[in-house]
Amino acid sequence: MRAGHVVGGRYRLEERLGSGSQGEVWRAADERLHDRPVALKRALSGGDRAAAAKVRKESEALASLNHPHVVTVHDLVEDKGDHWIVMEFVAGSSLADLGTVGADAAARYGAQLAGGLEAVHAEGILHRDIKPANVLVTEQGQAKLADFGIARQVHAEPTLTGTGAVTGTPGYVAPEVVRGGRYTAAADVFSLGATLFHAVEGTTPFGEGNAHALLWRTAQGDRVAPKQAGSLEPVLDRLLEADPKRRIGIGEAQAALARLSGEPVSGRARKPMRRRWIGAAAAASALVVLAAVLWPALRPAESGGEPGGDPGGGVAADYLGDERTADPCALLDLDRLGEFGETRLDSDYGGWPHCNVFIDTEVGYTNVELYFYSSEQEPDPGETTMEGPIGVIRYEGDHAGCKRNLVLPDGRDIVSIEATQDESGDADLCAIADTAVEGALAVLAEGEVPRRAQSPDPASTYYLDACDLLDNEALERFPGVNAHAPYRAFGDWRCDWYSTTSADEVHVSFDFNEPPTAEEYDLIDLAGRTAVVRGDDWGEHSCLVTVVHRQYPSVDGDGSTVAENVRVQVFGDETAAQDDLCDLATDLARSVAEALPDA
């Protein structure tokens, strides 16, 4: 491609501004609008129809956004098999080219960018690569977000780590993404913080070095202490919080940065809306509504009160409260479910965030399982509606099962409901699941989830932190482990570690089940406790070892005995031999057994 070529019969290429793995960028003139200057970026080549459709869809979404601190997308044109994104031409420099700036200037740029990013997120768009080179600063001192993932996803090679492909640039990408998690709005917030850190300090929050070194330090949480941030440091700390659950939200970040810099605080959307998160893995069908990562709560102007107030005046800001004391069984309405058969509650299966109702019929039984979990990942796509401030995602069911997810207003906490039956059953599982949803919503309409009626035995795993059961010495057996930054699941009842040198993972979690017997399993002894090794439980490239912590009569009063277990799971890639994985899982399970308190 050379200067003078007219793209799409309209845009005359004038000067190449840059080129590389992400494609060519040109300054061009729009011949239909009096040679208005525009920037053109070649989004893809090669005639890949699926990629072209994805680029078109995401360009249209960005074209609908008009914000002073986001580079505007004007058009998408096809020219001889290539697709070009037509964007606003910004006369100025990238933040990377400006060098270091003072804390006041960085706060001003940050407030502008946060306002733009909040608007982007409100449209369901994730940037996925915020860094100084992707921030343009005009000659008038206005910062603009540029270079969204619409071009990047079809050109740039992802950074490969032991946990797979990382979306983003080492040094600026969020720790949860480095550790193998999916990219969310909170990850964009971290990258914004890393960009502002670079603006004042001249380095990434994890220093300088090659990609592997930066990703390693990111996974370890090994941040560089700021020296020039001054009054900006407290906000940077909140933007760069390693735990995405505790990380500052983009709206709050914009307000905090604006206060530091004197920038005006931009207004926010005032009514709940469905959002579709657009990224490299977005669903192609426009008929499927994607659930939001962040489900907006009702605002005071609509609800008649402040969020977090009483049920008659507002929306509960935190429906779950203390994760450990929230009772999942309290959301299952046995009377409603009784229309499908005789119901019986089973609180002794699955684990502490779980509760089950069995519905006995003439031909068998149906199981309705409800459980809590928290996630920073995008919810799986499904038919989505809003029931007040709560998002309800309905998935297509079949004879074997039907699932529903209730996304609570913080966007992270999920109530999952699934109805299942065996092959002999003939129940309408989706009707049962929807009835369970109605019962749960009726309870949530009153406010916070009720607390557990009984406190577990002091010896129970209920009081344990799964991450405390493997110390650094034990984790040394796990090659390349990132021992200092595990993923903590709901209630700290599950803990996941990831290798930084391979695709291996280790999960430790608590569950309930019937006690294992010698007739069913080959029982082994680990540190004086009964254990079972099940190499094929989760596939050929995994191994599960279950350690029995204690046994006791069921609190449901049905005469059964419950085994309270700790599960150690090891996952590897397709090259991993299962025997090797089971050796590692057994070795780690022995350390877990030794760390357990007396039963």
N, C-alpha and C positions, 0 to 999 in steps of 0.2 A: 504494500500500500504506500502511496506517495502523495505529497502535497499536490493539491489541485483536483484530486479525485473527488467526485460528488457521490456521497453515500445516500442511497434511497431516493435519488433524484432531487435532493433538497439540501443536504449538508455538505459544504465544500471543505475538505480537509486543508488546513493551513499550516499547522506546526505540530510536530509530534512532541508531546510533553513528557512521555515516558513509555517504557515497554519492559516486559519481563514475563515471569510465569503467570501473572494475572492478566496479561493481554496488553494491547496497545491503548494509550490515551492520547487523544489529539485535541488541540484547539481547532474549532471549525467555525464556519459562518453559515447561518441559516438564511439561505437565499430567498425564502418566501417571506421573511420578516426583516427585510432591509439589512441583510448581512449581520443580524444580531449574533454576537459571539456565544458559542455553546461549547461544551466539552463532550467529546464522544469517546466511549470506551467499547472496544470490541469484547462482547460478552462470551461468545463461543464461536467455533467453526467446526466444520466436519459434518454438518447435516444431521446431528443427533436430534430427532424429533422430541424425545422425552425431555431432554435438557432444554430445548428451545421452549417447550410449553411451560416448563418450570420458571425459566427466566422471564417469559412473557407475563406469567401470573404475578410474579413478585415485582416486576417493573410497574405493572398496573397498580399494585397496592401502594408502592412508593409514590407513584404519580398522583395519587389521591391526597397525599400529605403536603400541606403548605405551611412550613414553619421557618421562621427567619434563621434558625440555627441548625437547619438540616439542608444539605445540598439538594435542590429540587431536581426530580426526574421529570423531563418534559415528554419523552417519547421513546419508543423502541422500534427500530426499523431493521428490515432485512435487506441485505445487499449481497448478491452472489453467494448465497449460502451462509453468510456470516450475519450475526445479530449484533447490532450496535445499540448501546444505551445512550440516549441523548440527555445530557444533564446541564444544569446551570453552570456557566463558566465563572469561576471565582478568581478574581485578580488579587493575588496575595501570596502568602507562603504557608507551608505546612507548619504545624506546631513543632515538628522535629527540626525544621530548618531555622527556627527562631532562636534556638539556644535556650538557656535557662532564663526564667522570668521571676519576678518577685512574687511573694505570697499573695499580695492583693490582686495582681494581674491574673495569677493562676486561679484564684477564687472567682474572679469575674468570668474568665473563660469557662470554668467549671460550672458556674450557675447557668450560663448560656447553653452549654452542652447538655447539662442535666435536664433543662427545660425541653430541648430538642429530643433527647432520648425518651423522656416521659411521653411526649407526643407520638414518637415512633412506637413505643410499647403499647400505647392506647390503640394503635392500629393493628396490633398483633404481630409486629415485625421485630425480629431480633437482629441486632447489628452483627455480632459474632466476631468482630475484629477491631475493637476500638483501641487505638494506639496513636502516638503523636503524629506519625506519617499520614494517618487517616483523619486528621483534624486540620481544616483549612482556616486560616485567619486572614480576613480581608484587610485591605489597606486602611479601613476605618476602625479596625480592632474588633471585629465581630467574628466569633468562632463558629464554625459549621461542621457538623458531622458529615463525612464523605465515605465513599467506597464501601457500600453495603455488600452483603454476601451474594447478591444476585450475579455478580461477575466472578467473585472469588470461588464459588462452589464448583464452577466448571473449568477453572484454570489451575488454581493453586493446588499443589500437593499438600495433603495434611501432614502435620508433624507427627511422626510415629514414635510412640513410647512403648514401654512394656505393657501398658494397659490398652493399647490400640491407637487409633488416630485421634489427635487432639485438634479441635477446631479453635483457631486463634493463633496469636504470636507469642512464643516463649518470652516470659518476663512480664507479659500483660494479661495472659489468660488466667482465669480463676482456678484456685486449688482444686475445687470439686470436679472441674472439667479435666484437669491433669490426672486426677485419680480415677478417671474412667466414667464419671457421671455425664449426663446429657447437659447440653447448653441451655440455660434458662435466662430469664430477665435479670436475675440476681448476678449472673456471670457478667453480663454487660455492665452492671454497676461496678463490679470489681475492676473491670478493665478501664472504666472511666477513672477510678481512683488511681490505678497504676499510671495512667496517662498524665494526670495532674501531678503525681509524685515525680515523674520524669521532668515535667515542666519546671519544677522548683529545684530538684536535686541533680538533674542531668544524667540520671541513671534509672533503670527500672527498680521497683521495690526489692528485687532480688539480685541487684548488682548487674554486672556485665559478664559475658562469657558465651560459650557455644550453647546451642539449643538444649542439648542433653543436660548440661550443668544448670541452666536456668530452670528447666522443668523439674530437675531433682530438688533444687532449693525451694521451688514453689510447693512441691508435694510435701517437703519437710516443714514448710512454714518459716523458712530461714530468711526473714526480711532484713533489709538494710535499715539501720536507724537513720531517720531524717536529720539533716543538719541545718537546712535553710528554710524549712516549712513554716516556722514561726506560728502565727495564729491559725494557720491552715492545718496544723498537725492533728488536732482532735477530730476534724472531719475526715482527714485522710485515714486515720485509724479505723473509723467506722465504715468507710468505703472499702477498705482493705481487710475487713474482718474475714478470717479464714472460714468461719462457719456461715454458710449462706443464710441460715435461719436467723442469725443475729445481725447480719449485715444490714446497714441502713437502706431503706427503700428509696427509690429514685425521686419521689416527690419530696420526701423529707430532706434528701440530700440537696435538691435544688433550693429549698428554702434556707437551709443552713449556709450554703455557699453564697446565696444572695445576700444574706444578712452580713456576711463578712465583707462583701465587695460593694454593697449598695445597689446591686442589680435589683430590678423589680421581680417579685415572685409571681410566676405565671399561674394562671388559673388552671384548674383541673376539671376533668369531665365530671358532670354532676349526676349522672344516672347510670345504673348498671347496664352493662352491654356485654354481648358475647364477643369473644376475641378469638381469632385464629392465629396461632403462632406460626410464622412463616420462616422456614429454615430449610436446610438441605434435605431434610427428611420429611418435609410437609406432605400431607396427603394430596393427591392430584385431583380427586373428585370434588367438585364444588357442591355436590349434594350432601357431603358429610360435613357436619359442623364440628369443629375442633373445640374441645374444652379449653378454658383459659388456664395459664399457669398462675395468674393472679386474678381470682374472682373478686370483682370490686364489691365492697360493702355498700349498703344503702347510705346515702348522705343524710345529714340532719334535715335538710330542706325537704326531703321526700318522706322520711320516716316519722317526722314529728318529734324527734329527740336526738340525743347524741348516741353514736355507736358505743355499744357497751352498756347501755342503760337497761331499764327493765323491759320485759317483753312487750308491754303496751306502748312504750315510747321510743324504742329503737332496736338496734340489732346487736346481738351478743358479739363483742369484739373477739372473744376467745371461747368457742363452744366447748372445747375439751378441758380447759383449765389445766390442772396438774395431770399430766399424761398418765401417771401411775395409778391415780385414784379414780379416773374416769371409768365408768362401768359399761362395757359394751352390751351386756345383757339388758341394760335398762332401755335400750333402743329397740328391742325385739318385743312386739306386741303379740302375745300368745292368743289373745281373744280374736284379734283380726285374722291371724293365721289359722285359727280354729275352723274357719269355713272350709278349709281344704282337708281336714281330718283331725285326728286326736294329736295334740301337741305335747311335747315334753322338752324341757329345757336341759341343755347339756353345757355346763360351763367348764368342763374338764377335758377339752380337746382343742388343740391348736396352739395355745399359748396365752399369755396374759392379755394381749389386746383383742382376743377372739372370744366369741360366744356363738353357740349353735342351738338351733331349735330343730328337733326331728318331728316330722309330721307322719304319723302312721296311717296308712290307708289299707284297703282290703287286699291290695296286690303287693304291698311293700311299704317303703317309706321314702320321704323326701327330706333332704337336709338343707336348712337355711343357715348359712354361716355369715356372721357380721363381724368385721374387724376394723380396727383403726390402723392407719399408717400415715407417715409424713413423707413427702417427696418434693424435691426441687425439680424433678423432671416434668416434661410436658405429659399431661394425661393422654392415654390412648384415645384415638379418635372414636367418636360414637355420636348418636343422636343426642343433642344437648338442649336442655331447657333450664330456665331459672325459676326456682321456687322461692320467691323473696330473694334473700341474699345468698341462697345456697344453689350451686349448680348441680343438676342431676344429669349424669351421663348414662344413657341406656345403650347397651350393646346387644347385637343380634344374638338370640339364643338358639339352641337346638334341643334335641331330645335329652342330651346328657347334662346340659347346664345353661343357666341364664344369669348374667351379671349386671349389676348397677353400681355406680360410684356416686357418692354425694361429696362434692367439693365444697368445703367450708370456706367462709369469706376470706380467710387469710391466703387461700390458694395453695397452701402446703398440706394442710390436714385433710385427710380423706376418710370417709366412712364407706367401706366396701361391703356390698351385700351380694351373695351368690347362692342360687338355688340349684341343687343337683339331685339326681336320682340314678338308680342302677338301670340296667337294660330292661328289666321287667316292668318298670314304672310307666305310667301313661299320664302323668300330671302335666298341666300347663305351667311349666317352670317360670316363664316370664310373668304370668299373672301372679304367681306366688311371690316372685321377687318384687314386683310393683306393689303388692300389698304390704310387704315388709318395708318398702320405701315409705309408703304412706304412714305407717306406724312410727318409723324413725323421725320423719318430718314433723309429725304431731308432737313428739317429745321435744324436738329441737325448737319448735315454735314457742315453747315455754322458757327457753334460755339455755343455760349450761347443761351439759350431759350430767345426769345424776351420778353421785359418788358410789363407790362399792359399798355394799351393805355390810360386808364382813372384812376384817383385816386378815390377810394370810398369816399362816404360822411364821414365827420369827426365823425359823430355819429355811424358809422358802427362797427359791430363786427370785421371787418377786422383789426382794430387797437388794439384789445383786446388780452390778453393772457388768454387762457382758465383756466390755473392753478391759476390765480389770483381771480377767481370768487368764490372759496370756501376757506375761511380762516380756521385757526386752530379751532376756536370756532365752525364753522359749521361742520367741519369734525369730531368733537367729537361725533356727532350722528352716525357715521359710526364705528361700533365696531372693534377695533384692527387695525384701519387704520395706514398705514405708511404715515403720513402727510408730511414728509420732503423730500421724494424721489419719487415724482410722475413720471410717464412716459410721456414725452412730444412728441407729434406727429408732423408731418410736419407743419412748420410755427407757432408752438405753438397754433394752432387752435383746438387742441384736447388735453385733459389731462386725464390720467387714474391714479386712486389710487387703491391700493390693501391692503386687510386686511392681517395682519400677524397671525391672530388667526382663520381664516375661509377661505372659497373659495370665499368670496364676493369681488366684484369689483364695482367701480364707475367710469363712464366715463362722461366727460363734453365736448361737441363739438358744433361747429357752422354749420348750414346748411341753405339752401334756399328752399322754397316751395310755393305753393299757400296758401293764408291765410286760416286758418281753419274757418269753418262756423258751426253755431248751428245745421244746418240740418245734417251735417256729424258727429259731435262730441259733447260730453258733455263738454262744455267749463267751466273752473273754473277761478277764479281770484287769482293771486299770487302777492302780493305786488303791486297791481294796474296794472298788466299785464295779458293779456289773456294767458291761458295755457291749454294744453290737456294732460290727463293721458291715456296712452295706455298700459295696463298691458300685453296684449298678443302679442305685436308687435315683440318681439324677443324671444318668447317662454315662457313656463309656469314658468320658474325659473328666470324671469327677469321682469323689468318694465321700461318703457320709459315715461318721462314727457317732453313735448316740451313747451318752454316759447317763446312767440312772442316778439321779441325785438322792431322791427319797420316794417312798411310797406311802399312801395314806387312803383312808376311806373317802369316797366322793362326798363333797359338801352338798350335792344335789339329793342325797338321801335315797339313791336308787340301789344301794348295796354293792356298787362296783368299787374297784380299787384303782387308784390313779397313780401313774408313775410320772414324777416331775423330772424332766430330762434336760440335759445340755447337749446340743448338737454341734458338732464340728464338721464343717464341710470344706473340702478343698476342690477347686476347679482349675483345670489346665487347658491348654490349647489342643489342637488335633494331633500334635506330636507327642503329647504326654501319655505315658504308659499308666494304666489304671493301678497296677501294683505299686508303682512309685508314688502315685497320689495317695493310695491307701496307707502306705508306710508313713508318709508325712502326716496324714490326718490322724493316724493312730498315735504317732509321736506327740503331736500337739494335744490330742485328747487326753493323753496321760498327764500332761502338764495342767490341763484344765481340771482333771480329777483331783490332782494334788492341791490345787488352789481352792477347791470348793470347801465351804465350812462344813462342820459336822452336821449331819442330817438329824 
